[in-house]
């Protein structure tokens, strides 16, 4: 389905995993106890002083000349081995000196302390200071030696314990801490190990070829690759060589990764899977090391499959200007991959399966025979294939009685497998939101509209004048596309804002492989029909045709520079299928040719403008009637256009396509004139 104004993700299946694969490893009980004791020890060290405040340091002269004479000292304990005097105050002294304790008073003492040198004669000095006091104010003098054996032990052991703890935490396997470990394990010393996951047939979420609808040609080739490893003697007995690699190429969402999952589910051999980005890390040499480790594991498990998803992350063509655009680490990884693919034996039983949607940027050395021996193109599904895909995704949905699945397949041209899965899921959500007991046809139509055009924005503030302009704009698209025989047939027009657009028109394009010049010109006229309608009705133009003009300009340049549909430029194409032109700084044609191309593009656009003007002028009454109907109803369908303009000339009416009861699996009967 086309709109004149996405690719969704699927939940990946994990497949079965070996015990040494990506399953989390439980922490040993002794290690947990060790961590608990270590934590408790640290807490003890931090809070060993309990809830009491620390004593305040004083100098001995201040103690002798100020604190002792005031008569508030209850006891002085002198610790010989620390050369430290601890002063305990009386209750009256605590109250007297409370401003010196910063808000927290050491209740149990000591309250003050002083440090002295080794020449200090404690007994004589303290006795002299006490003798100077009255009898009632004299304090006790205690001398002792403190030996804190536990403190010394902890001081000596704490640092080694912390080192051991850091060693255990840093160098234990990364998968235990949730970090993407693979078959080769993790850990800082194992950073160069392969991150590939190994699958087998025992997984609870196993995917088989029965779950892959459509893609018949691709499945045939992939099933042959699976058979290579299941029955290798059938091929090698005649002298044949088993292919070393296969590449799945196609647009996003067409089922490339799903095919690989089906291989993992069908094969009786180990299946290693990883993404191309898993090879590339910030550490130098890690990518090449992981490639070596991956192939080492694959050879040990042979026969087996190795699947590399999004291989363009590591297989991009190496730059010729290494000082300008090169990434040395990525190129080293690619070089190691090329060496490994061409290094193991011809019949070693290891087949590389890769997937990408950017085959044009892959390195030629990777694509040569002997490495990637074959390519399978996974294109967007056709009508019959879409029907099969819908049947797969509708298995778990509760549908209304008499629901016709053929209608959905005809309603969704150009949808990928991921888009179809999203349509089915969105329809179920819409039905549940409306408290329905089963999913009906309207839910699917609403889901398609939601995915193609976005969510309705009925609350968007639009002035009556803007709404009138939008109605004439969309009516212009609808009128021109309906009356031109080679344009795509219109299915529905709406002036309800959706997403970023203020109005939209849905088309049902024919599923053709070739497009003629006449068809492209009529489509261009239908595209500019909205701008022309504004000119005729309002006498001025607006910014509402931005997306139309963008599409129109790209199509015109493609006709001239790619498809050779210009008499002045001739049968010349400047299209670069290799994708290397993006690295160039010059155009592949002269400035004079560029001026000619611009002139031809303007000529094509002016011709489309004239065609749309002629159609709308000659059918002004029907065009105005259609615009008024849009203002009143906001949404109109192809049957409304047929009631105003009559049956469509050339091509089939969208209603005929959607209501055709001929089974998709059977050819339509021929009609005799």
N, C-alpha and C positions, 0 to 999 in steps of 0.2 A: 504494500500500500504506500502511496506517495502523498506527501503533504506539501503545499506550496509555501508555506511560510518560509535507540541506543543498544549498546551491547551490554548484556547483563551477565553476572557471574553465577556460577552454579556451586553448590556446596560440594567440595571435593570429597570423594570417597577415600578412605584410608586403606582399604584392603587389609589382608592379613599381614601380620608382622611377626618376624622371628623374635625369639626371646632376646637376642642380642641386637635387635634393630633399634627402633626409636621408642621403646617402652621405657617409662621412668623406672629408675632403680631406687629401691627403698634405702634410706639411711640406716646403717647398722646400729643396733641398740647401744653398743659400747661407745660409739661416736656421739650419740645423743646424750648419754650420761656425761661424757667428757665435756660437751658444750655446756651442759647445765652446771657442772662443777666450776668450769672456767668463768661462767657468768656470775655465779655466786661469789667466787673469789674476788672478782673485780668489784662487785657491789660492796663486799666486806672492806676492801681496801679504800673505797671511796667514802664509806660512811662508818669507818671504824671508830671515829670519835663520837659516835652516837649523836644525840641531839644537843650536846653542850657546845658552848662557844669556846673559842681558843683564848688562852690567857694573853694579856697585853705585855709586851716587852718593855722593860725599863732598864736604865743604866744603874750600876751599883752605887754610884755617888748620889743619884737622885733617891734611891731607896734608903741610903744611910742618912742623908741630910734632910729629907722631906717626909717620906712615907713612915719610917720607923718612929721618928720623934712625935708624930701625931697620935700614936698609941692605938692604931687600928689593926695592927698585925697580930694574928693569932698564932701562926706557926710558919717557920721557914725551914724547908727541906732542901738540903744541899746534896746534889747527886755528884759524887766525886768523879766517876768515869766520864761524865758529860760536862763537868765544870759549869754546872747550871744550878741556880738557886730558884726554888719555887716558893712563892709567897702566898699564904692562905690568910685571907682577911676575916675579921670578925663580922657579925651581922651589921653592926653599926658602920664598919668600914665599907662593906658592900654598898650600903645606902649612900655613904659619903662619896664614893668614887663611881657611882653608877653612870655618870656622864662620859666616862672614859671607855665604856665597853661597847659602843656603837649599837646600842639597843638590845644586845643579848649579853646577859651576865652569867659567867660560869658559876653555877650554884655550888657544885661540889668542890671547886678549886682544882688546881691553883688559879689565883686570879691575876697575879703578876709573876713575871720571871725575869731573871737577869743572868747574863753570861759573863764569865770572868776568865782571866788568863791562868796559865798553869802556875804562876808565881803567887796566886792569891791564897792567903792563909785563912781558910774559911772559919775554923774554930776561933781563932783570935779575933778576927774582924767582927764576926757575928756576936761573940761574947762581949766585946767592947761596946757594940751598939746596944745590946740588951741591958748592960749594966748602967747605961746612962739614963734608963727609963725608971719611973717610979715602980715600986713593987707590984702595984695592981695592974700595970700595963705591960709587964714583961711577957715575951712570947717564948714558945718552945723552939728549940733548935734540934733538928734531926739530920744526921748525915747517913747516907746510904749509897749503895752501888746497884744500878739497874742493869740487868742482862736480859734483853728482849730477843730470846732465841728464835721465837716464831716469826718475828718481824724480819730478822736477818735471813731466815730460810725463805720467806716469801719474796724478799727483795732479790735474793739470788735466783730463785726459780721462776719468777714472774716473766722475765724477759725471754728465757728459753721456751716457756709455755706459750707465750704469744707467738713466737716464731713458728713453733710446731703447728699451732692453730691456723696461722696464715698459710702454711704449707699445705695443710689438709684441705683448706677451703679453696685455695687457688688452683691446686693441681689435682683435685678430684674430678671425675668426669663431668663435663658441662651439662650432659643430659639430666644429671641428678638435680641440677638447679634450674631446669626448664629451658636450657639453651639449645635448641635444634641439633642434638647429637644424631649421629648416623650409625651406620654399620661399623665404622671404624672407631667409634667412641669419640670423646671430646677431651677437654683438658688443655691447658696452655701449651703443653708439649705436643699435643695431638692436633694443633690447629691446622696442620697441613694434611690431615686425614680427610678422606672423602666424606661428604655429608649426605651421600645417597641413602635412600630408604629402600629396604628390600621387601617385596610383596610376594605372597603366594596365594594359592587357591582357597585357603581356609578362612579368609576374612569374612566377617559378618556382613560387610557392606560390599560384597564382591560385585563387580560389573562384568557382564558378558556381552557377546555380540548380539544377544537377544535384546539387550537394553539400548542398543545403538540403532535407531531407526533411520531409514534412508541411507545415504552414503554407500550405495551398493558397490560401485566400482572401487571405492577406497577399501571397503571391507574385504573384497575379493583379494586385493593385493596384500592387505595386512594379514589375512588368514593364511595366505601362502607363506608369508614370513614366519608365522607361528608354526606352520607345518614343517618348515626347514629345520627347526630345532627339535620337533617331535619325531620326525622320521628323516634324519639326515642321510641315511644310506640310500634312500630312494633316489636322491639327486646326485650324490657323490659317486654312486656305483657306475653311472654312465659317464663319469668324467667331468660333471658339472661342478661349478664352484658356488658355494653358498654366498649370497650377497653380504657385504660387510655393513651396509648402512642403508636406511631409508628415511626420507624426509617428508613430513606431512605439511603441506602448504595450503593456506586458505585464509579467508577473512576471519576476524574475531568471532567467537561464538558458534562456529560451524561444527564443532565436535572433534577437534584434533586431539585434545587431551583425553576426551572420553574414549576415543578409539584406543589410545594407549592404555587406559585403564581396562578396557575390554581385553587387550592382549595380556595384561597381568592376570585377569580373571580366567582366561582360557588356557594359558600356557601351563604346561606341567614342569616348567623350568623356572629357576629364580629370575626375578624381575627387579632390576635396580632403577630407581626413579629419582631424578633431581632436576633443579632448575638451572638454567645457564648462569643466572646471577649467583648461584651458590659457589661457583668457582672463583669469583672475584672478591677479594678482601682488601683491606687497607695495608696488609702486610706484604712486603715484597716476596715473591716466590711462592706464596701460598696457593695461588691458582694452579700453577704447574704441578705442585706437589699433590694437590687433590686429584688432578687428572691422572697422575701416575698411580695413586692409591686406588682410584676407582677402577682402572683397568686391571690392576693387580688382583683386586677382589673378584672382578668379573672373570678373569682367567681361572681363578681358583674354583669358581662356581660353575664354570662352563659345562654344558651349554646353557646360555642365559641371554636375556635381553637387557639392554641398557637404554633407558629413555631419558633424553635431555629436553626438557620443555623450555620454550623461548630461547632457542639456541643462538638467536641473533645477539643476545647479551654478551656472548663470548666469541661468536663466529663472524662478527662484522668484518668487512674487508679491511685489510691492513693498509694504512695510509702510505702513500709514496713520499710524502713530505713529513718525515719523522719528527722534525723540529717544530712543526706547526700544529698538527692535529693528532699526533700519535699518543696513545696510552700504552706505555711500554709493558706494564703489568698485564693488561688485557691481551696484548699481542704475544707476550711470552706464553700466556695460558693457551692461546690459540695454536701457537707453534707446537706446544707439547701435545695438544689434542690431535693435531695433524700427524705428528710422529707416532703416537700410540695407535691411531686408526690404521696407519699404513704399516705398522711394525709387527703386529701379531700375525700368526699363521693364517693362511687362506681358509682352512677348514677348522679353525680353533673353536667354533661354536659360539662366538660372541657376536651378536648383531646389535648395531646401534640404531635406535629409533629416535628421531628428533622431530620437533614441531616448531613452526614459526609462521607469522603472518607478514614477515618482511624478508622474503627469499631474495629480493632484488639487491639487498645490501650485504648478503653473505659473501665470504671470501671465495674466490674461484677455486683455490686449492682445496677447500673443504668440499666443494660440489663436484669435484672430478670423479670419474669412474675409478673404482678401487677404494674409495672412501664412502661417499654417499652414492651408491650404485643406482638408486631409483628414487623418483619423486612421485608422491601421490597428491593430487590436487583435491582438496576438500572444499567445494564451492557451496554457495548458498543453496538450500534445498528447493527443488522444483515442486510443482503442485502435488504429485503423488507422494514425494518424499515428505512434504509437510504434513500430509494426512497421516503417514506412519508415525511421524514425530508426535503429532497431537495424540494419537492413540496411546503412545508410551506415557506421556505426561498426564493423560486423563485417567489413568488406571486407578489412582487413589482418590479421585474426586467423585462426589455424589452429584450426578447430573439429573436434570429434569427428564421426565418421561418423553420419549419421542425426539430426543435431541439429535440433530444432524451434525455429525462431525465434518462432513464434506463442506459444509458452509464455512467453517472456520478456515479450512485449507485454502478455499477460494478467496477469503477475505484478507489474507495475510501474505500477498506476494512480496518478496524481498526480505522476509523475516528469517533470521538465523535460528538454529536450534535453541540457543540461549534465549532469544526473544520469545520463542513459542513457549518455553518453560516459564518465562516471566508472565506471559499472557494468562496461562492457566492458573498460576499462583495469584495473580492480581484479580482474576475473575472470582476465585474462591473467597478472597478477602472482601471484595465488593458485595458478594452475596451474603456473607456473614455480617457485614456492616448493616445490611438492610433486613437482617433477621429472617432470611429465607431458609427454607428447609432443603432446597436443592439449587444447583447453579443452572440458570437458564441462558437462553441466547442473548438477551439484553445485557447480562452481566459480562459476557465475553466482548460484546460490542463496546461497552463502557471501558473495559480493560484495554482494548486496542486503542481507543481514543486517548486514554490516559497515558499509554506508553508512547504513542506517536506524537501527540500534541501537548501533553502535559496536563496538569490538574486544572479543572475549571476554576476561574477566578470571577465569580458572579458579583463579588463585592467590590470589584475595581470601579472606581469612579470615572465615568465617561459622560461627557456632555452630550446633549441631544444632537448638536451639530457634528461632533466627532462620530457618534453612532450612525448618523446618516451617511457620512463619508465612508465609514467602514462597510456599511451595507452595500453601497454602490461599488466599492472596490471589489468586494467578494463576488458580487453579482456580475461584474465585468469578467473576472476569471471564469465563472461558471458558464456564462453565455458564450464566450469565445471557444472554450474547450468543448462545449456541447455541439456547436455549429461547424467547427472545423473537423473534417473526417479523419485526419491523421493524428489528432491530439489524443491524449489519454482520456478515457471516459470518466466523467465526474461521478462520484458516489454520494457525496454529502458536502454541504456548505454550512458554516456556522459563523455567527458574529459574536459568540460568547468567548471572551478572552481565555486563552489557555497558555500557560507558561509565559513566554515573553511576547507572544503574538496576540494581537487584538482580534483577529479573525483567522479562519483557516478553511481550506478546501481540501477534501480527501478525494484522491483519484484511485482508480483500479487499473493500473497499467497492464498491458498485455505482456505475457511472459515470452518475449521474443529474444533471440540471440543476436539479431542484426537490426540496425536502425537505419532507415534511409534518410536522405537529405530532406525530403518532403515532411517526413515525420518530425524531424528535429525542428524544422521551421515552424510547423504548426504548434509544436510544444512551446517554442519561444514566443509565438503570438499569444498563446493562452497565458503565459507567464507575465507578459507585459499588459495583459488585458485590464488588470486592476488599475495601473497607472493611467491608462487611456480613459477608463471610465471616470476617474476623478477629473481629468481634463475636460471631458464632454459635459459633465454635470455641474461642476463647480467653477470651471474656467481657470483653475489653478491646481497646483500639485502639492503634495505633502510628503512627509518623511516615511509614510507607511509602506512605501514600496521598496525599502532598503533591501530586504532579503530577496525580493523578486529581481531587482537589478543586479545583485551579486550573482544569483544563479544564472541570469540571462547573459551576463558578461562572460562568465566562465564557460558557458555552453558555446557562445559564439567564438571565443578564442580556441576552444577545443576543435570546433568544426574547421577552422582555418589552419591551425598549426599542427593538429594531431591527425585528423581524419582526411585531410586533403579535399575538403568540400568547397573550395574556392577556385573559380576559373582563373583569377588573376595570379594567385600564388601557385596553383597547379597541384599536381599529385606529389606533394612533398609533405613529410611528417617530421616534426622536430621532437617527437616523443622519445624519451630515453627509458627503455624498459629495464636497463641495468641499474638505474638509480644513481649513477656516477655523476650526473650533471649537477647535482647539488653541491659538489665540491668545486665546480668551475666558477670562474669570475667573469667570463665573457659569454655572450649569447652565441648560439651556433649559426647566426645569420647576421648580415650586415645591417647598418642603420637604415639604408634605403629599403631593404626588405622589411625591417621593423615598421617603417612608415606605411608600407603597402599592407602589412598585416593589420595595423590599426585602422586603415581605411576600409579594408574588407570587413572587419568586425563591426565598424560603425554602419556599413552598408547593410549587413545582416540584421542588426538591431533596428535600423530605420525601416527595413522591409517588414519586420515583425510588427513594428508600431503601426505601419500603414495597414497591414492586414487586420490587426485588432480594431483599428479605427473604422475601417470599412464594415466589419461585421457588426460592431455595436451601433453604427449609424443606421445601417439597413434594418436592424432589428431593435430600434430604440424603444418601441412600445413594449415589446416583450421584456427587454432589459429593465425598464423602469418598473414593470409589474413584478419582476423577480426581486428587485431591490425592496419594493414595498412589502412583499411577502416576507423577506428576511427581517425587516424592521418589526413586523408583527409577530412572527413565530420564532425568530432567532436561529432556527435550524430548518433547513429544507433538504430534500433528498432528490435522487435522480428522477423519481416519478413525477415530482413537481415540475422539473424542467421539461419532461416529456409532455405534460399537460399544457405547458405554455408554448413550447417551440415545436412540438410534434416529435415523432420518432427520430432518433439520431441517425444521421447519414454516415455510412462508412463505419466499419467496426461493429462490435456488439454492444448493446445496452448493458450497463453494469447489472441491472436487475436480471437480465437473461443469463448472465454468467453465474450470479449467486443463486438463482432459483432453478438452474438446470439440474434435473433429477438424475441425469446419467451418471452412474457410478464412475468415480475417478479412475478406478482400476480398469475400466472398459473403455474402448474408443467410442467417441460420439458417432451416432449413425449419420450417414451422408444424406443430405437433402437434395432431392431432384427438383430442378426448376421446371 
